[in-house]
């Protein structure tokens, strides 16, 4: 583990949040399992049979408080690195997964050399900036870390979903009081906008879809109720039912129902603007 630089306000917030979440009984575990299963199934399909040399995950929140995607990613890469601004979450994730290489840093100021990775996985990390400019700059930062031909797999809150759009229109403090979000949720975008931002960052979009189609609030409330009363069998049935909703990823209305936009994009140029596949010899 490495600790780099001094804290800023952003890091301090996630530090305090990490301590809070780690210091209480886990809640919403069923929803996290559904989220990880949905996103994980998509990643398995997109990663295929590849074995990446160096893979970067852009946050460690889920691995800190729960199982997360690391066990799946460990089957797809030789070396896995992860970054996060919260040292409590990093310590918790390292305790669970000692082979995971962890660095405390900001996605806008990553502690790696350019073109260090052939795969980057960013699941609901870049939708926590207060303005869309932060998301766009973060995409450029991640693009600079990819080797030519390397791929970015990203999910973001889906602004094309009317429920997400309505939620994001409510001020943060009010959302928290209403229980709509458990932590700060920032600016995000619609699928067409994400496509443009990825191109702006020097990435070509290979595929785009939407995932996690079961409505979040009913899923969270039902899951917590079953967890509270230790209804394990009923919880498994609920999880199976929620997973069946992922068939909506193939429907024409997928962006209206999916909680997250999911995109697979490839690095088109080296950081010296050499096209992928160009031979200088």
Buried (B, 14 or more C-beta within 10 A) or exposed (E): EEEEEEBEEBBEBBBEBBBEBBEEEEBBBBBBBBBBBBBBBBBEEBBEEEEBEBBBBBBBBBBBBBBBBBEBBBEBBEEBBBBBBBBBBBBBBBEBBEEBBBBBBBBBEBEBEEBBBBBBBBBBBBBBBEEBEBBBBBBBBBBBBBBBEBBBBBBBBBBBBEBBBEBBEBEBEEBBEEEBBBBBBBBBBBBEBBBBBBBEBBBBBBEBBBBBBBBBEEBBBBBBBBBEEEEEEEBEEBBEEBBEBBEBBEEEEBBBBBBBBBBBBBBBBBBEEEEBEEEEE
